[in-house]
Amino acid sequence: MARVVENRWPGKLDGLVVTRYGHGVPCSQIEVVEAGHPMPDKAGLKAARRILDLVVNLTPDDLVLALISGGGSALLTVPPAGITLAEMQSLTAALLKSGVPISEINCVRKHLSAIKGGRLALAAAPAPVVALIISDVPGDDPALVASGPTAPDPTTSANAADILRGRGINVPEPVAAWLKNPQSETPKPGDPAFAQVQNRIIASSGMAVAATARIAGAAGLVVNNLGDVEGEARMLARDHAQTALQLQREGKAALILSGGETTVTLRGNGRGGRNSEYLLALAAALDGADGIWAIACDTDGIDGSEDNAGAVIAPDTLRRAAALGLSANDALAQNNSYGFFADLGDLIVTGPTCTNVNDFRAILIAGSRKK
């Protein structure tokens, strides 16, 4: 995003962007810093503080261009005074492990930040802010992408505390005390600080899935576009398997598409991301059904924290696994989808794509053949 801005901007500009390790590209006027994701680290903390410093003391004659995409919640970490980076890391790890939806994770993050939840726009006022947003969240709400640094936040500190309590997460005392402090509240819709803020969605999961649907329809496939979905990866996979098997019984050549972001509740000690876990559960539910293939990938090229974007399954996946002594159900019990597909040679490794509209899933049903 930074490099495209540099290539198209008509005059001089300066700025700073932060992205995850290995995802930076060379820029001449905009400084690019790499930091930790999904776990925040010192590099991200330092970069986020510098970004805040860049937007203070601006005037109405300045312009802040914010380039926002998924991942910013971890990369832009500036905890309030009295809360350490280590405490934020511990809390993030517990939230990610719990299987809580990303909207709830980001609600907590907003109220434990000096830059998220609209506070970047607050710091930049009275300068106008234009945010160009690549959405990785269902519904494309600017308040949710990267925890909405330039968008007003309708959630409350009480909501954040309820989420942590409801998930049984051990909350450090400084965090619990801060969430009771009125200063932890984020700026709300209607705040005059947002009068000069424009939040524009320029790309989204829905756009990617819709484009695929058009291509598939032109190829003569029946398209079932489920849109953005949320929920436990293995449960959604079982539902999608039933839909695929029904279409197969009807003899239809079809494509089932979905985007959005699933969750994974960790039960074992294996490796894997939400896309590979989804495919592992899908393979188990399809049970070797003939004529059905599937792919699931994170569009940024990284499935969770692994080095693969996702994986693929085919009608012979379980048969090939059995020949290697692998069990899909055993791998699911250990959350070891990465190891399962690595042994089969069915991981998809793209490297960083430098964009992120979240997950992409497609199930292809060949349909019946006329004799």
N, C-alpha and C positions, 0 to 999 in steps of 0.2 A: 504493500500500500504506500509506504514511504517513497519507494523508488518511482512509482507511477506519478505521485504528486510532484516529485522533483522534475520528472520528464515533461510534465504538462503545465507546471506553474509558470506564469508569464514573467515573473520578476524574482527578486532575491527573497529568500526565506531562511529561517533557521529553526531548529527544533530537536527533539529527542523522542525516540520511540524505544520500547522495550518488547522483546519477543523471547520465546523459549530458546534454550541452547540448541544450536545447530540450524536455526530457522532464519538467521539474519542474512541480508543481502547487501552488497556494497552500495553505499549512498555517498554523495559528495557534500551535500549541505545539511542533511539531517543525520544526527548521530544515532547509531543503532547499538543498543545494549542488549545482551543476552542474559537471561536469568532462569530461575527454576520454575518448573511447572510439571505436575499439578501441586507440588509442594513449594511454598514460597521460601526464598532464601535471601541472604544478605545482599546479593547483587540486585535483586528485584526491589528490596527495601531502599537501597541507595538510589536506584533509578527513579522510583516513585517519588521520593522526597525531592529529587532534582526537578522532576516534572512539575511538582507543586511550586517550587521556587521560580520556575520559568513564567508562571502565569500570575504571580502576585504583582501588585503595583502597576497593572496595565490600565489603559485609558479607553474611552469609547472609540478612539481612532485606531486601536489595535484590532487584530483578528486572530482568534485561536481556532486552528483547524485540528480537530481531534479525530484520529484514525483508530477506530475501535473494532475489535473482533473478539471472538471467544478465546478464553484463556487469560484475559485481562484481570479476572478476579484474583488469580494466583500471582500474576506478574506485578500488579499494582498493590503492593502491601505496605501500608503505613499505619501500624497499630496506634491507638491512642496512648497518651502518656501513661506510664504505669503498667502497660502490657508489653511483654517481651516478644521478640520474634519466635523464640522457642515455644512460648505458650500458644502463639498462633499456629505454629507447625503442628503441635500436638492436637490442637482443636481441629485443624484441617484434616489430619489423618483419621481422627475419630469420626468426623462427618462423612468422609469418603468411604470408610469401612462400613458405616451403618446402613448404606443403601438408600439414604434420604434423597429425594428429588433435588435437582440442581437449583430449582427456585427457592427451596428452603435453605440450602447451603448458602446461597447468595444473600438471602435475607439476613443470616447471621453475619456474613462477611461485611455487609454494608454498615452494620451498626458497630463494627469493630474496626473502623477505618476512617482515616482523615482525608481520603481521596475518592472513595467509592460512594454510591448512594447519592449522587448529585453534588458531592462536595468539591469536585474539580471545577464544575461550572460556578459554584459559589465563590471559589477562590479567584476565578478569572474575572468576575464582575468588577467593573461595568463593561468590560470588553465583550463584543459579540462572539459567540461560539458557534461554529458549524461542526457537527459531528457526523462523519461518514461511517456508517456502521454495517459490518458484515455480520448478520445475525446467525447465531448457533443455538437459538432457543425456540421452542414451540411458541407460536403466536407472535414472534418477532417484536416483543415489547422492549423498547430501548432501555427501560429501567432494569431489565434482566441481563442483557448482554454485557459481559464483563462487570457485572454488578452495577451497571448504570452510572458511571462517573459523571455524566453530563445530563442525567435525567432525574426529575423529581421522584421521590420514593414514597409510595403509598403505605409501605409496611412500617411497623413500629418496633421499638426496642423490646416491648413486651412480647411481640410476635417472636422475635429472635430467642428470647429467654424460654418461651413456651416450646419452641422447636427443640432446643437443647434438653430441656427437662423431659419432654415427651419421648425423646430417643434414648433417654437414660445415659447421656454423655456426661462424663465427669468434667465439670467446669472449674478451671482455676479460680481462686478467690478474686484476683484482680479483674477477671472477665465478668464474673457475677456482679461485682460492685459497680463496674462501669455500665452495665446494662440497666442498672437502677438509677444511674445518673442522668438527669435531664439533658446534659450535653451530648449524650450518646444518640439522641434523636436526629434523624436525617431530615433535610429540607423536603417539604411536601409540595404536591401540586398546588399551583396558585402562588407560590413564593415569587416575589418580584425579581429575584435573581435570575429566573429562567425566561424573563421577557425577551432577552436578546439571544436565546439559545435555539438552534435548529437541530433536531435529531433526525437524520435521514437514513433509512434502511436502503442500502444499495445492492445487497445480495443476501440470499437466504436459502435455507433448506428447501422451502416450498418452491422456489424458482428452479433449483437443481432437479428436484423430483418431477416437476411439471415438464421440464425440457425432456427428460427421459421418457415420460409418458407420451409426449408428442411423437418422438422417434419410434417408440414401440407400437403405438397405434398405427403409424404410417406403414409399419412392417406387417400389419395384419394381426397383431396380438390383441386379445382382450385385456385391457389394462384395469387393474384394481388398485387405485391410488389411495392408500390409507392416510396420506398426509403425515404430519408430525405426530409421533406417538411417544408416550412416556410409560414407565412402569418397569418392573423387574424383567431383566433380559430373558431369563429362561421361561418365564410365564408368557411373555409376548410371543416367544418362539413357538410355544405349544399351540397358542391360538392361531398363529399364522400357518402352522403346519396343517391344522384342521381345515383352514380355508383353502390351502393348496390342494389337499386331498379331495375336497369337494369339487373343485374346478376340474381336477383330473377325472373324477367319476363322470362329470358332465361332458368329458371329451373335448374340453376347450384348450386351445393353445393360448396361454395367458401369462401375464407378468404382474406379480404383486409387488408394489413399491411402497416404501415408507422411509421417512426421515425422522428427525428429532433426536432424542437422547434417552436411552434406557439407563437403568441402574443395576448394579451388582451388589448383593449382600455377601460379604466374604464369610465363608464357612470353613474353607480349607487353607492350605499353605502353598498352593500352586501359583502359576503365573498365568496372566491373561487379562484382556480388556473386555469391555462390554460387547463388542462386536463378535469377537471370537467365542465368547460365552453364549451369545445368542445363537450362533451357528452350530455350536456343539449341542445345545438343547434342541435346535431344529432338526439336526441329523438324527438324534435319538427319537424324536417324535415321528419323523417320517419313516423311520425303521427300514431304510433301504428301498423305499418306493421307487419304481422305475420312472424315468422321464421327468425328474424334478431336480433342478440345480439351484444353487443360491450363492449370493455374495453379500457380505456385509463389511463395510469399511468406515473408518473415520476419515472425513475428507481432508484433514490436515496431514494425513499420512502416519499418524501415531494413535494406535488403539490403546487408550489409557496412558500407561507409562512405558509401554513396550516399544520395540523397534519396527513393528509391523503396522500396516494400516488396517488389516483385518485378515480375512481368509475366504476360502470358497469350499462348498460341499457339492458332491455329485451323488448319483444313485449308488456308486460303488464305495462311498466313503467308509461306511461301517464294515463292509467286507474287507477292504484293504487294512482297516484298523485291526480287525480280528486276526488277520494274518500276521500282524506284528505284535499280537498279544495285548492290544489296547482296547479299553472299554470306554465308550462315550459316557456312560452313567458314572463309572468310577472317576473319570476325569472331571465331570461336573461336580461330584461330591467334594473334590479337592480344589475346585476353581482353577483347574489346570488346562484350560483351553489352549493356551499358547503351546505347551508341550505336546498336546495331542496333535495339533495341526502342523507343528514343526516336524514331528516324526513322520507325518504323512507327506511332507513337502508341499503342503497346501496353504501356507501363509502367503499373504500378499504384502510385499515390501516395496514401497514406492519412494521412501525417503520423504523429507519435508516437501509439501506441496505449496507452502506459503499462502494458503488460504484456509478458511475454516467455516463451513456451513453445517458442521456437526456430522451426524452419521447418515450413511446411505445404505439401504438394504433393498435387494431385489431377489425375488424368487421366480424362476422361469419354469413353467409347466408346458411340456412339449405337446400335450393333447394326444388324442387317439389318432392312429394312422388307418386310413382306409385300405382294406385288403383288395 
